[in-house]
């Protein structure tokens, strides 16, 4: 794919970036699973300290944590614009930053502009981003821009580059731990490639290597120490791994979501393009990639799926590889072949963004139903969200409610609108110690599920254990004393829902997908 320095490249870049933000412009609430929860927390950080109702429910608890990007960026936006607008501005930033970072890194590596890195748009709406892992997405952008700056300055002002590298290292760390890992990987592999290209047997190679790796160490040592003294470093928790077949399917997450047919179609076309370029030796590969890709592959297979209260850990690695695929390679093909590749990628990009837009538009009715029934909730009250749908792990998925099997439903955190719209406490607020800068206050904390995973089935309220012999979560014991309202998702699937636990619950609102019950609190004596 030929280099281009004219207006056509800038038009193509603008079209790609517009395509990335188009889904955000078409809907009021993007159905990214964790997004409403993050938005609610940021709303508290922006206004909670001075709000008499919010301050009774939560308290700020700032600590050293490698997961704070949106907690730093979003509250200032909320002070100058409505919550749903501010949230979409942040999501647009999270989409554009890694895309432009990959393009900048490609330019730094190859010192020329090409249409090829514009194909990075295919991997922006990856599964972690669609799950609402916004800090990670922003962090990938910080890491790519930081690595691009490192490469640029290493050629011109290496000492000044170290100072810039320190700043990017700290920014990557506070964005997300995996973002810092990616940043460290990129500049470490770049320096290793520079040393190898110098010649391992050349004169002065030892002091040269010490100097180059010394620069990288200075840039990275601060965030590494920050992690060691952070609460997260000492956090325990269960470690679990997916089966090998499921783990191998995780390689598809950079382009997965909503349609297996489109996912594997895009993968097949990309594999064919890359195979053709490799076979004909028309693919330039940045030297650092020869070390980075094998290291990422080893890390991927070594990582568990969950640990330290965090889930889908290993999905981050294929996403890094997806961005790096377009950031660290450069096809060298005749113009007709380059045009054909560009057209194929453009068609796939349009198809993917169109699918995402359509799914998001379809999801707005569920969001509206939830917000509609929550309008009856009183400020300061406590809301428990449950699901009224039976297991559908082997059945067809509803795209507007689920990315795919094995991933959380898109509606799991719609209950966050109890806080956003009504200033009420909801059970699934993210308040994990050492990971979020917010904790639940006494009285409300007993009604909380800090990790917010998973959403429980409504039938647990009857006293039936989720798994025979396994007790229900502690926040659900004696639930009539801990909650004022029960928000039910998938309410339309149960025609007899209004008859559920009539001695304990009173149906006060039902709108399509959602229903709201008021809890009949036990009377004293």
FENHUWO-V196012 format. One record per helix or strand of 2 or more residues. SS is the DSSP state (H for helix, E for strand). FROM is the first residue (numbers start at 0). TO is the last residue. If there is no record, write none. Layout:
SS,FROM,TO ; SS,FROM,TO
This chain:
H,6,25 ; H,34,49 ; H,53,56 ; E,57,59 ; H,68,77 ; H,82,109 ; H,115,123 ; H,126,129 ; H,133,155 ; H,157,174 ; H,176,197 ; H,204,227 ; H,230,233 ; H,243,251 ; H,259,278 ; E,282,284 ; H,288,301 ; E,305,306 ; E,309,310 ; H,314,326 ; E,328,330 ; H,334,373 ; E,381,386 ; H,413,421 ; E,424,425 ; E,437,439 ; H,444,446 ; E,455,456 ; H,457,461 ; H,473,475 ; H,478,481 ; E,484,488 ; H,490,492 ; H,496,498 ; E,504,510 ; E,513,518
